[in-house]
Amino acid sequence: MTTDWVAVASTKELGRRRKLRVEVDGLAIALFEAAGQVYAFADSCIHQDRSLAKGTLLHGKVICPGHQWQFDLETGYEESQDRCQPTYPVRVEAGTVYVNPGTSAATAGREREEAQA
């Protein structure tokens, strides 16, 4: 898998729906736009592998369509379950959305969970 920034979509593709599923080297990524920011999550929910791109955006959270787990857009953290959904760094330049799929922004959160277990 690549560890570099990869152009995955245009802001126009993300469009009004504010969510989009993309793939990078076989890795499914769900993109979400909220309050002018773009966020990237591993598309398969850590709970039961449901597609987060089919979920709902509400109050700064992505709500999984399966069992309504609510993942924070900034961190991927699910408060009621004390777990993190993997997220990826995103940047937007000149209308193009770039993701760095080789770096999970939630790695620190998962390591914290493992240390507490």
Phi and psi in radians as a Rosetta constraint file:
Dihedral C 1 N 2 CA 2 C 2 CIRCULARHARMONIC -1.275 0.35
Dihedral N 2 CA 2 C 2 N 3 CIRCULARHARMONIC 2.667 0.35
Dihedral C 2 N 3 CA 3 C 3 CIRCULARHARMONIC -2.057 0.35
Dihedral N 3 CA 3 C 3 N 4 CIRCULARHARMONIC 0.260 0.35
Dihedral C 3 N 4 CA 4 C 4 CIRCULARHARMONIC -1.855 0.35
Dihedral N 4 CA 4 C 4 N 5 CIRCULARHARMONIC 2.923 0.35
Dihedral C 4 N 5 CA 5 C 5 CIRCULARHARMONIC -1.164 0.35
Dihedral N 5 CA 5 C 5 N 6 CIRCULARHARMONIC 2.354 0.35
Dihedral C 5 N 6 CA 6 C 6 CIRCULARHARMONIC -2.200 0.35
Dihedral N 6 CA 6 C 6 N 7 CIRCULARHARMONIC 2.278 0.35
Dihedral C 6 N 7 CA 7 C 7 CIRCULARHARMONIC -1.243 0.35
Dihedral N 7 CA 7 C 7 N 8 CIRCULARHARMONIC 2.146 0.35
Dihedral C 7 N 8 CA 8 C 8 CIRCULARHARMONIC -2.016 0.35
Dihedral N 8 CA 8 C 8 N 9 CIRCULARHARMONIC -0.394 0.35
Dihedral C 8 N 9 CA 9 C 9 CIRCULARHARMONIC -2.959 0.35
Dihedral N 9 CA 9 C 9 N 10 CIRCULARHARMONIC 2.926 0.35
Dihedral C 9 N 10 CA 10 C 10 CIRCULARHARMONIC -1.750 0.35
Dihedral N 10 CA 10 C 10 N 11 CIRCULARHARMONIC 2.757 0.35
Dihedral C 10 N 11 CA 11 C 11 CIRCULARHARMONIC -1.108 0.35
Dihedral N 11 CA 11 C 11 N 12 CIRCULARHARMONIC -0.471 0.35
Dihedral C 11 N 12 CA 12 C 12 CIRCULARHARMONIC -1.161 0.35
Dihedral N 12 CA 12 C 12 N 13 CIRCULARHARMONIC -0.705 0.35
Dihedral C 12 N 13 CA 13 C 13 CIRCULARHARMONIC -1.099 0.35
Dihedral N 13 CA 13 C 13 N 14 CIRCULARHARMONIC -0.690 0.35
Dihedral C 13 N 14 CA 14 C 14 CIRCULARHARMONIC -1.112 0.35
Dihedral N 14 CA 14 C 14 N 15 CIRCULARHARMONIC -0.725 0.35
Dihedral C 14 N 15 CA 15 C 15 CIRCULARHARMONIC 0.794 0.35
Dihedral N 15 CA 15 C 15 N 16 CIRCULARHARMONIC -2.626 0.35
Dihedral C 15 N 16 CA 16 C 16 CIRCULARHARMONIC -1.192 0.35
Dihedral N 16 CA 16 C 16 N 17 CIRCULARHARMONIC -0.510 0.35
Dihedral C 16 N 17 CA 17 C 17 CIRCULARHARMONIC -1.163 0.35
Dihedral N 17 CA 17 C 17 N 18 CIRCULARHARMONIC -0.453 0.35
Dihedral C 17 N 18 CA 18 C 18 CIRCULARHARMONIC 1.160 0.35
Dihedral N 18 CA 18 C 18 N 19 CIRCULARHARMONIC 0.239 0.35
Dihedral C 18 N 19 CA 19 C 19 CIRCULARHARMONIC -2.633 0.35
Dihedral N 19 CA 19 C 19 N 20 CIRCULARHARMONIC 2.592 0.35
Dihedral C 19 N 20 CA 20 C 20 CIRCULARHARMONIC -2.776 0.35
Dihedral N 20 CA 20 C 20 N 21 CIRCULARHARMONIC 2.415 0.35
Dihedral C 20 N 21 CA 21 C 21 CIRCULARHARMONIC -1.735 0.35
Dihedral N 21 CA 21 C 21 N 22 CIRCULARHARMONIC 2.272 0.35
Dihedral C 21 N 22 CA 22 C 22 CIRCULARHARMONIC -2.271 0.35
Dihedral N 22 CA 22 C 22 N 23 CIRCULARHARMONIC 2.890 0.35
Dihedral C 22 N 23 CA 23 C 23 CIRCULARHARMONIC -2.244 0.35
Dihedral N 23 CA 23 C 23 N 24 CIRCULARHARMONIC 2.436 0.35
Dihedral C 23 N 24 CA 24 C 24 CIRCULARHARMONIC -2.277 0.35
Dihedral N 24 CA 24 C 24 N 25 CIRCULARHARMONIC 2.018 0.35
Dihedral C 24 N 25 CA 25 C 25 CIRCULARHARMONIC 0.867 0.35
Dihedral N 25 CA 25 C 25 N 26 CIRCULARHARMONIC 0.732 0.35
Dihedral C 25 N 26 CA 26 C 26 CIRCULARHARMONIC 1.435 0.35
Dihedral N 26 CA 26 C 26 N 27 CIRCULARHARMONIC -0.026 0.35
Dihedral C 26 N 27 CA 27 C 27 CIRCULARHARMONIC -1.633 0.35
Dihedral N 27 CA 27 C 27 N 28 CIRCULARHARMONIC 2.098 0.35
Dihedral C 27 N 28 CA 28 C 28 CIRCULARHARMONIC -1.429 0.35
Dihedral N 28 CA 28 C 28 N 29 CIRCULARHARMONIC 2.227 0.35
Dihedral C 28 N 29 CA 29 C 29 CIRCULARHARMONIC -2.211 0.35
Dihedral N 29 CA 29 C 29 N 30 CIRCULARHARMONIC 2.342 0.35
Dihedral C 29 N 30 CA 30 C 30 CIRCULARHARMONIC -1.767 0.35
Dihedral N 30 CA 30 C 30 N 31 CIRCULARHARMONIC 2.163 0.35
Dihedral C 30 N 31 CA 31 C 31 CIRCULARHARMONIC -1.751 0.35
Dihedral N 31 CA 31 C 31 N 32 CIRCULARHARMONIC 2.451 0.35
Dihedral C 31 N 32 CA 32 C 32 CIRCULARHARMONIC -2.346 0.35
Dihedral N 32 CA 32 C 32 N 33 CIRCULARHARMONIC 2.463 0.35
Dihedral C 32 N 33 CA 33 C 33 CIRCULARHARMONIC -2.035 0.35
Dihedral N 33 CA 33 C 33 N 34 CIRCULARHARMONIC 2.237 0.35
Dihedral C 33 N 34 CA 34 C 34 CIRCULARHARMONIC -2.588 0.35
Dihedral N 34 CA 34 C 34 N 35 CIRCULARHARMONIC 2.322 0.35
Dihedral C 34 N 35 CA 35 C 35 CIRCULARHARMONIC 0.897 0.35
Dihedral N 35 CA 35 C 35 N 36 CIRCULARHARMONIC 0.687 0.35
Dihedral C 35 N 36 CA 36 C 36 CIRCULARHARMONIC 1.402 0.35
Dihedral N 36 CA 36 C 36 N 37 CIRCULARHARMONIC 0.040 0.35
Dihedral C 36 N 37 CA 37 C 37 CIRCULARHARMONIC -1.935 0.35
Dihedral N 37 CA 37 C 37 N 38 CIRCULARHARMONIC 2.640 0.35
Dihedral C 37 N 38 CA 38 C 38 CIRCULARHARMONIC -1.984 0.35
Dihedral N 38 CA 38 C 38 N 39 CIRCULARHARMONIC 2.398 0.35
Dihedral C 38 N 39 CA 39 C 39 CIRCULARHARMONIC -2.184 0.35
Dihedral N 39 CA 39 C 39 N 40 CIRCULARHARMONIC 2.625 0.35
Dihedral C 39 N 40 CA 40 C 40 CIRCULARHARMONIC -2.234 0.35
Dihedral N 40 CA 40 C 40 N 41 CIRCULARHARMONIC 2.269 0.35
Dihedral C 40 N 41 CA 41 C 41 CIRCULARHARMONIC -2.174 0.35
Dihedral N 41 CA 41 C 41 N 42 CIRCULARHARMONIC 2.644 0.35
Dihedral C 41 N 42 CA 42 C 42 CIRCULARHARMONIC -1.039 0.35
Dihedral N 42 CA 42 C 42 N 43 CIRCULARHARMONIC 2.293 0.35
Dihedral C 42 N 43 CA 43 C 43 CIRCULARHARMONIC -1.213 0.35
Dihedral N 43 CA 43 C 43 N 44 CIRCULARHARMONIC -0.555 0.35
Dihedral C 43 N 44 CA 44 C 44 CIRCULARHARMONIC -1.460 0.35
Dihedral N 44 CA 44 C 44 N 45 CIRCULARHARMONIC 2.084 0.35
Dihedral C 44 N 45 CA 45 C 45 CIRCULARHARMONIC -1.037 0.35
Dihedral N 45 CA 45 C 45 N 46 CIRCULARHARMONIC 2.423 0.35
Dihedral C 45 N 46 CA 46 C 46 CIRCULARHARMONIC -1.162 0.35
Dihedral N 46 CA 46 C 46 N 47 CIRCULARHARMONIC -0.255 0.35
Dihedral C 46 N 47 CA 47 C 47 CIRCULARHARMONIC -1.420 0.35
Dihedral N 47 CA 47 C 47 N 48 CIRCULARHARMONIC -1.067 0.35
Dihedral C 47 N 48 CA 48 C 48 CIRCULARHARMONIC -2.444 0.35
Dihedral N 48 CA 48 C 48 N 49 CIRCULARHARMONIC 0.577 0.35
Dihedral C 48 N 49 CA 49 C 49 CIRCULARHARMONIC 0.999 0.35
Dihedral N 49 CA 49 C 49 N 50 CIRCULARHARMONIC 0.484 0.35
Dihedral C 49 N 50 CA 50 C 50 CIRCULARHARMONIC -1.375 0.35
Dihedral N 50 CA 50 C 50 N 51 CIRCULARHARMONIC 2.629 0.35
Dihedral C 50 N 51 CA 51 C 51 CIRCULARHARMONIC -1.304 0.35
Dihedral N 51 CA 51 C 51 N 52 CIRCULARHARMONIC 2.015 0.35
Dihedral C 51 N 52 CA 52 C 52 CIRCULARHARMONIC -1.174 0.35
Dihedral N 52 CA 52 C 52 N 53 CIRCULARHARMONIC -0.447 0.35
Dihedral C 52 N 53 CA 53 C 53 CIRCULARHARMONIC -1.101 0.35
Dihedral N 53 CA 53 C 53 N 54 CIRCULARHARMONIC -0.321 0.35
Dihedral C 53 N 54 CA 54 C 54 CIRCULARHARMONIC -1.609 0.35
Dihedral N 54 CA 54 C 54 N 55 CIRCULARHARMONIC 0.017 0.35
Dihedral C 54 N 55 CA 55 C 55 CIRCULARHARMONIC -1.433 0.35
Dihedral N 55 CA 55 C 55 N 56 CIRCULARHARMONIC -2.918 0.35
Dihedral C 55 N 56 CA 56 C 56 CIRCULARHARMONIC -2.106 0.35
Dihedral N 56 CA 56 C 56 N 57 CIRCULARHARMONIC 2.520 0.35
Dihedral C 56 N 57 CA 57 C 57 CIRCULARHARMONIC -1.695 0.35
Dihedral N 57 CA 57 C 57 N 58 CIRCULARHARMONIC 2.221 0.35
Dihedral C 57 N 58 CA 58 C 58 CIRCULARHARMONIC -2.714 0.35
Dihedral N 58 CA 58 C 58 N 59 CIRCULARHARMONIC 2.160 0.35
Dihedral C 58 N 59 CA 59 C 59 CIRCULARHARMONIC 0.896 0.35
Dihedral N 59 CA 59 C 59 N 60 CIRCULARHARMONIC 0.805 0.35
Dihedral C 59 N 60 CA 60 C 60 CIRCULARHARMONIC 1.325 0.35
Dihedral N 60 CA 60 C 60 N 61 CIRCULARHARMONIC 0.342 0.35
Dihedral C 60 N 61 CA 61 C 61 CIRCULARHARMONIC -2.357 0.35
Dihedral N 61 CA 61 C 61 N 62 CIRCULARHARMONIC 2.656 0.35
Dihedral C 61 N 62 CA 62 C 62 CIRCULARHARMONIC -1.730 0.35
Dihedral N 62 CA 62 C 62 N 63 CIRCULARHARMONIC 2.165 0.35
Dihedral C 62 N 63 CA 63 C 63 CIRCULARHARMONIC -1.797 0.35
Dihedral N 63 CA 63 C 63 N 64 CIRCULARHARMONIC 2.083 0.35
Dihedral C 63 N 64 CA 64 C 64 CIRCULARHARMONIC -1.132 0.35
Dihedral N 64 CA 64 C 64 N 65 CIRCULARHARMONIC 2.407 0.35
Dihedral C 64 N 65 CA 65 C 65 CIRCULARHARMONIC -1.268 0.35
Dihedral N 65 CA 65 C 65 N 66 CIRCULARHARMONIC -0.217 0.35
Dihedral C 65 N 66 CA 66 C 66 CIRCULARHARMONIC -1.365 0.35
Dihedral N 66 CA 66 C 66 N 67 CIRCULARHARMONIC -1.241 0.35
Dihedral C 66 N 67 CA 67 C 67 CIRCULARHARMONIC -2.162 0.35
Dihedral N 67 CA 67 C 67 N 68 CIRCULARHARMONIC 0.393 0.35
Dihedral C 67 N 68 CA 68 C 68 CIRCULARHARMONIC 1.047 0.35
Dihedral N 68 CA 68 C 68 N 69 CIRCULARHARMONIC 0.494 0.35
Dihedral C 68 N 69 CA 69 C 69 CIRCULARHARMONIC -1.075 0.35
Dihedral N 69 CA 69 C 69 N 70 CIRCULARHARMONIC 2.498 0.35
Dihedral C 69 N 70 CA 70 C 70 CIRCULARHARMONIC -2.037 0.35
Dihedral N 70 CA 70 C 70 N 71 CIRCULARHARMONIC 1.881 0.35
Dihedral C 70 N 71 CA 71 C 71 CIRCULARHARMONIC -1.672 0.35
Dihedral N 71 CA 71 C 71 N 72 CIRCULARHARMONIC 2.226 0.35
Dihedral C 71 N 72 CA 72 C 72 CIRCULARHARMONIC -1.109 0.35
Dihedral N 72 CA 72 C 72 N 73 CIRCULARHARMONIC 2.303 0.35
Dihedral C 72 N 73 CA 73 C 73 CIRCULARHARMONIC -1.081 0.35
Dihedral N 73 CA 73 C 73 N 74 CIRCULARHARMONIC -0.652 0.35
Dihedral C 73 N 74 CA 74 C 74 CIRCULARHARMONIC -1.283 0.35
Dihedral N 74 CA 74 C 74 N 75 CIRCULARHARMONIC -0.653 0.35
Dihedral C 74 N 75 CA 75 C 75 CIRCULARHARMONIC -2.084 0.35
Dihedral N 75 CA 75 C 75 N 76 CIRCULARHARMONIC -0.348 0.35
Dihedral C 75 N 76 CA 76 C 76 CIRCULARHARMONIC 1.421 0.35
Dihedral N 76 CA 76 C 76 N 77 CIRCULARHARMONIC 0.037 0.35
Dihedral C 76 N 77 CA 77 C 77 CIRCULARHARMONIC -1.309 0.35
Dihedral N 77 CA 77 C 77 N 78 CIRCULARHARMONIC 2.398 0.35
Dihedral C 77 N 78 CA 78 C 78 CIRCULARHARMONIC -1.958 0.35
Dihedral N 78 CA 78 C 78 N 79 CIRCULARHARMONIC 1.809 0.35
Dihedral C 78 N 79 CA 79 C 79 CIRCULARHARMONIC -1.051 0.35
Dihedral N 79 CA 79 C 79 N 80 CIRCULARHARMONIC -0.787 0.35
Dihedral C 79 N 80 CA 80 C 80 CIRCULARHARMONIC -1.216 0.35
Dihedral N 80 CA 80 C 80 N 81 CIRCULARHARMONIC -0.351 0.35
Dihedral C 80 N 81 CA 81 C 81 CIRCULARHARMONIC -1.908 0.35
Dihedral N 81 CA 81 C 81 N 82 CIRCULARHARMONIC -0.161 0.35
Dihedral C 81 N 82 CA 82 C 82 CIRCULARHARMONIC 0.937 0.35
Dihedral N 82 CA 82 C 82 N 83 CIRCULARHARMONIC 0.848 0.35
Dihedral C 82 N 83 CA 83 C 83 CIRCULARHARMONIC -2.383 0.35
Dihedral N 83 CA 83 C 83 N 84 CIRCULARHARMONIC 2.844 0.35
Dihedral C 83 N 84 CA 84 C 84 CIRCULARHARMONIC -2.123 0.35
Dihedral N 84 CA 84 C 84 N 85 CIRCULARHARMONIC 2.375 0.35
Dihedral C 84 N 85 CA 85 C 85 CIRCULARHARMONIC -1.502 0.35
Dihedral N 85 CA 85 C 85 N 86 CIRCULARHARMONIC 2.343 0.35
Dihedral C 85 N 86 CA 86 C 86 CIRCULARHARMONIC -1.027 0.35
Dihedral N 86 CA 86 C 86 N 87 CIRCULARHARMONIC 2.364 0.35
Dihedral C 86 N 87 CA 87 C 87 CIRCULARHARMONIC -2.180 0.35
Dihedral N 87 CA 87 C 87 N 88 CIRCULARHARMONIC 2.856 0.35
Dihedral C 87 N 88 CA 88 C 88 CIRCULARHARMONIC -2.284 0.35
Dihedral N 88 CA 88 C 88 N 89 CIRCULARHARMONIC 2.560 0.35
Dihedral C 88 N 89 CA 89 C 89 CIRCULARHARMONIC -1.083 0.35
Dihedral N 89 CA 89 C 89 N 90 CIRCULARHARMONIC 2.482 0.35
Dihedral C 89 N 90 CA 90 C 90 CIRCULARHARMONIC -2.281 0.35
Dihedral N 90 CA 90 C 90 N 91 CIRCULARHARMONIC 2.527 0.35
Dihedral C 90 N 91 CA 91 C 91 CIRCULARHARMONIC -2.455 0.35
Dihedral N 91 CA 91 C 91 N 92 CIRCULARHARMONIC 2.628 0.35
Dihedral C 91 N 92 CA 92 C 92 CIRCULARHARMONIC -2.155 0.35
Dihedral N 92 CA 92 C 92 N 93 CIRCULARHARMONIC 2.185 0.35
Dihedral C 92 N 93 CA 93 C 93 CIRCULARHARMONIC -2.353 0.35
Dihedral N 93 CA 93 C 93 N 94 CIRCULARHARMONIC 2.202 0.35
Dihedral C 93 N 94 CA 94 C 94 CIRCULARHARMONIC 0.865 0.35
Dihedral N 94 CA 94 C 94 N 95 CIRCULARHARMONIC 0.753 0.35
Dihedral C 94 N 95 CA 95 C 95 CIRCULARHARMONIC 1.390 0.35
Dihedral N 95 CA 95 C 95 N 96 CIRCULARHARMONIC 0.110 0.35
Dihedral C 95 N 96 CA 96 C 96 CIRCULARHARMONIC -1.958 0.35
Dihedral N 96 CA 96 C 96 N 97 CIRCULARHARMONIC 2.343 0.35
Dihedral C 96 N 97 CA 97 C 97 CIRCULARHARMONIC -1.665 0.35
Dihedral N 97 CA 97 C 97 N 98 CIRCULARHARMONIC 2.198 0.35
Dihedral C 97 N 98 CA 98 C 98 CIRCULARHARMONIC -1.992 0.35
Dihedral N 98 CA 98 C 98 N 99 CIRCULARHARMONIC 2.461 0.35
Dihedral C 98 N 99 CA 99 C 99 CIRCULARHARMONIC -2.226 0.35
Dihedral N 99 CA 99 C 99 N 100 CIRCULARHARMONIC 2.534 0.35
Dihedral C 99 N 100 CA 100 C 100 CIRCULARHARMONIC -1.857 0.35
Dihedral N 100 CA 100 C 100 N 101 CIRCULARHARMONIC 1.582 0.35
Dihedral C 100 N 101 CA 101 C 101 CIRCULARHARMONIC -1.274 0.35
Dihedral N 101 CA 101 C 101 N 102 CIRCULARHARMONIC -0.197 0.35
Dihedral C 101 N 102 CA 102 C 102 CIRCULARHARMONIC -1.485 0.35
Dihedral N 102 CA 102 C 102 N 103 CIRCULARHARMONIC -0.090 0.35
Dihedral C 102 N 103 CA 103 C 103 CIRCULARHARMONIC -2.225 0.35
Dihedral N 103 CA 103 C 103 N 104 CIRCULARHARMONIC 1.962 0.35
Dihedral C 103 N 104 CA 104 C 104 CIRCULARHARMONIC -1.537 0.35
Dihedral N 104 CA 104 C 104 N 105 CIRCULARHARMONIC 2.135 0.35
Dihedral C 104 N 105 CA 105 C 105 CIRCULARHARMONIC -1.200 0.35
Dihedral N 105 CA 105 C 105 N 106 CIRCULARHARMONIC -0.306 0.35
Dihedral C 105 N 106 CA 106 C 106 CIRCULARHARMONIC -1.625 0.35
Dihedral N 106 CA 106 C 106 N 107 CIRCULARHARMONIC 0.058 0.35
Dihedral C 106 N 107 CA 107 C 107 CIRCULARHARMONIC -0.970 0.35
Dihedral N 107 CA 107 C 107 N 108 CIRCULARHARMONIC -0.771 0.35
Dihedral C 107 N 108 CA 108 C 108 CIRCULARHARMONIC -1.075 0.35
Dihedral N 108 CA 108 C 108 N 109 CIRCULARHARMONIC -0.662 0.35
Dihedral C 108 N 109 CA 109 C 109 CIRCULARHARMONIC -1.145 0.35
Dihedral N 109 CA 109 C 109 N 110 CIRCULARHARMONIC -0.738 0.35
Dihedral C 109 N 110 CA 110 C 110 CIRCULARHARMONIC -1.147 0.35
Dihedral N 110 CA 110 C 110 N 111 CIRCULARHARMONIC -0.700 0.35
Dihedral C 110 N 111 CA 111 C 111 CIRCULARHARMONIC -1.113 0.35
Dihedral N 111 CA 111 C 111 N 112 CIRCULARHARMONIC -0.645 0.35
Dihedral C 111 N 112 CA 112 C 112 CIRCULARHARMONIC -1.136 0.35
Dihedral N 112 CA 112 C 112 N 113 CIRCULARHARMONIC -0.725 0.35
Dihedral C 112 N 113 CA 113 C 113 CIRCULARHARMONIC -1.053 0.35
Dihedral N 113 CA 113 C 113 N 114 CIRCULARHARMONIC -0.802 0.35
Dihedral C 113 N 114 CA 114 C 114 CIRCULARHARMONIC -1.114 0.35
Dihedral N 114 CA 114 C 114 N 115 CIRCULARHARMONIC -0.654 0.35
Dihedral C 114 N 115 CA 115 C 115 CIRCULARHARMONIC -1.179 0.35
Dihedral N 115 CA 115 C 115 N 116 CIRCULARHARMONIC -0.542 0.35
Dihedral C 115 N 116 CA 116 C 116 CIRCULARHARMONIC -1.413 0.35
Dihedral N 116 CA 116 C 116 N 117 CIRCULARHARMONIC -0.328 0.35
